[in-house]
Amino acid sequence: MLSRSLAVLVLAALASCASPARPPAARQRDPFPAATELAVYGRQVSFGAGVRAFEDVDFGALDDQVALTLDYCEPMQLGALRLEGGMHYSYDEADGTSGGQDVRLKGKSFELSMGVNFSHLVGRFRPYAGIGAALLFLELRGIDEDVDVLFDDQDLTVGAYAKAGLFFQVSRTSHLGFEVRHFEGGDVTLDGADLATSYDQLLLILGTSFE
């Protein structure tokens, strides 16, 4: 009887050893990572679209222009402080007058900027602010249907900008938000008129972050 019981125990032990172990449950990746995981991505590219409003009333019907922007941020090994650079473009056209003639006015600007940016992640929100210097190129064209181009004038100025915005981190590598920006620059002369170049800009932003 004892030998039979011993044999049963031995067989049971062997059977338990032969049974394949269940693999551990696969770890599922959290589609909404914690803020600590989001914070590791310091490099950032952002695309913006919105409106630029020049403060000088002499811009006339061209004072509110469509704005398109591209900005890049690079960590500086100084905590939340980053180096930023950008390219901004704006455009508008409207009916106007030049030399007493009715013309179709087309105005555009192109801007290169560089400065510093400070941002801080709070949960999924990333408030930020930036300051820097910019080079602003403006062009104004007057077109008449009968004589084609009446004038094509350009001028260049330098100035400084300040901006602030708020991003929402959709994921570890993508964000969206809005930004307000103010530029103070020198005067330019277009078609014989002296124009102040200060403007305010409001943008909707879509971007990506990476290591």
C-alpha positions in Angstrom: 0.0 0.0 0.0 2.8 2.4 0.9 4.7 1.7 -2.3 1.5 2.3 -4.4 0.9 5.7 -2.7 4.5 6.6 -3.3 4.2 5.7 -6.9 1.1 7.9 -7.3 3.0 10.9 -5.7 5.9 10.4 -8.0 3.7 10.3 -11.1 1.8 13.5 -10.0 5.1 15.3 -9.5 6.3 14.3 -12.9 3.0 15.4 -14.5 3.3 18.8 -12.9 6.8 19.3 -14.2 5.8 18.3 -17.7 2.9 20.9 -17.8 4.0 24.0 -19.8 4.2 27.1 -17.8 1.8 29.8 -18.8 3.5 32.8 -20.4 3.1 36.0 -18.4 0.4 38.3 -19.7 1.7 40.6 -22.5 2.3 44.1 -21.2 0.0 46.5 -23.0 1.4 49.9 -24.0 -0.5 52.7 -22.5 -1.9 54.8 -25.4 -1.9 57.8 -23.0 1.5 57.8 -21.4 2.2 59.6 -18.1 3.5 63.1 -18.0 7.0 61.9 -17.0 7.2 59.9 -20.2 6.0 62.8 -22.3 8.6 65.1 -20.9 11.6 63.3 -22.4 11.0 64.7 -25.9 12.7 68.1 -26.1 13.1 68.7 -29.8 10.0 70.1 -31.4 8.7 71.1 -34.9 5.4 73.1 -35.0 3.3 74.2 -38.0 0.9 77.2 -37.5 -1.9 78.8 -39.4 -3.8 81.9 -38.4 -4.0 85.7 -38.9 -1.4 88.5 -38.7 -2.8 92.0 -37.9 -0.5 95.0 -38.7 -1.1 97.9 -36.3 -0.5 100.7 -38.8 -3.8 101.9 -40.3 -1.9 102.9 -43.5 -1.8 99.2 -44.4 -5.4 99.8 -45.3 -7.3 96.7 -46.5 -4.0 94.7 -46.3 -3.7 95.1 -42.5 -5.1 91.6 -41.7 -3.1 88.9 -43.5 -3.2 85.1 -43.6 -0.2 83.7 -41.7 1.6 80.4 -42.1 4.5 79.5 -39.8 7.2 76.8 -39.2 9.1 76.8 -35.9 11.7 74.5 -34.4 13.0 74.1 -30.8 16.3 72.6 -29.8 17.2 71.7 -26.1 20.1 73.7 -24.7 20.9 71.4 -21.7 19.5 74.2 -19.5 16.4 72.5 -18.2 13.2 73.9 -19.8 15.1 76.6 -21.8 15.4 75.8 -25.5 16.8 77.6 -28.6 14.2 78.3 -31.2 14.1 79.4 -34.9 11.3 80.1 -37.2 10.1 81.0 -40.7 6.8 83.0 -41.0 4.9 84.0 -44.1 1.8 86.2 -44.5 -0.2 87.2 -47.5 -3.3 89.3 -48.4 -4.7 91.1 -51.4 -7.5 93.7 -51.9 -8.7 96.5 -54.1 -7.1 99.9 -53.6 -5.6 103.0 -55.2 -2.1 104.1 -56.2 -1.4 107.5 -57.8 -5.1 108.1 -58.2 -5.7 104.8 -60.1 -7.7 101.8 -59.1 -5.4 98.8 -58.6 -5.4 95.3 -57.2 -3.0 95.4 -54.2 -1.1 92.3 -53.2 1.0 92.3 -50.0 3.1 89.7 -48.4 5.8 89.3 -45.8 8.5 86.8 -45.0 10.2 86.6 -41.6 13.2 84.7 -40.2 13.5 84.7 -36.4 15.7 83.3 -33.6 15.3 83.3 -29.9 14.8 81.3 -26.7 11.8 79.4 -25.6 10.7 78.3 -22.1 8.1 75.6 -21.6 6.8 73.4 -18.8 4.7 70.3 -18.9 1.7 70.3 -16.5 -0.1 67.0 -16.9 -0.9 67.0 -20.6 -0.7 70.8 -21.0 2.5 72.6 -22.0 2.4 76.4 -21.5 5.3 78.2 -23.1 6.7 81.6 -23.8 9.5 82.9 -26.1 11.4 86.0 -27.0 13.9 86.8 -29.7 14.9 88.9 -32.8 13.6 88.7 -36.3 14.3 89.9 -39.8 11.1 90.9 -41.7 10.9 91.3 -45.5 7.8 93.0 -46.9 6.6 93.3 -50.5 3.7 95.3 -52.0 2.5 95.0 -55.6 -0.1 97.1 -57.5 -1.7 95.5 -60.5 -4.0 97.1 -63.1 -5.9 95.1 -65.6 -5.0 97.4 -68.5 -1.3 98.0 -67.9 -0.4 95.0 -65.7 2.0 95.8 -62.9 2.0 99.4 -61.9 4.6 99.0 -59.1 6.5 96.3 -57.2 8.1 97.6 -54.0 10.1 95.8 -51.3 11.7 96.7 -48.0 13.4 95.1 -45.1 13.5 95.7 -41.3 14.6 94.1 -38.1 12.8 93.9 -34.8 12.0 91.8 -31.7 9.2 89.5 -30.8 7.5 88.0 -27.8 5.1 85.2 -27.8 3.1 82.9 -25.5 1.0 79.8 -26.1 -0.5 76.6 -24.8 0.0 73.1 -26.2 -2.0 69.9 -25.4 0.1 66.8 -25.7 -2.1 64.4 -27.7 0.6 61.7 -27.4 4.3 61.3 -26.7 5.1 62.7 -30.2 2.3 65.0 -31.2 0.7 68.2 -29.8 -1.8 70.9 -30.8 -2.6 74.3 -29.4 -2.7 78.0 -30.0 -0.2 80.9 -29.8 -0.3 84.7 -29.6 2.8 86.7 -30.8 3.7 90.4 -31.0 6.4 91.9 -33.2 8.0 95.3 -32.8 10.0 96.4 -35.8 11.3 99.5 -37.7 9.5 101.4 -40.4 9.5 100.5 -44.0 8.7 102.5 -47.2 6.3 100.9 -49.7 4.9 102.7 -52.7 6.1 106.0 -51.2 4.3 105.4 -47.9 6.1 105.0 -44.5 4.7 102.1 -42.7 5.2 100.8 -39.1 5.7 97.1 -39.1 4.5 96.2 -35.6 1.9 93.4 -35.6 -0.1 90.9 -33.5 -0.5 87.3 -34.6 -2.8 84.5 -33.5 -2.1 81.0 -34.6 -3.5 77.5 -34.3 -0.6 75.0 -33.9 -0.1 71.4 -34.9 3.3 69.8 -34.3 5.5 66.9 -33.3 8.2 66.2 -30.7 11.1 63.8 -30.9 14.3 62.9 -29.1 
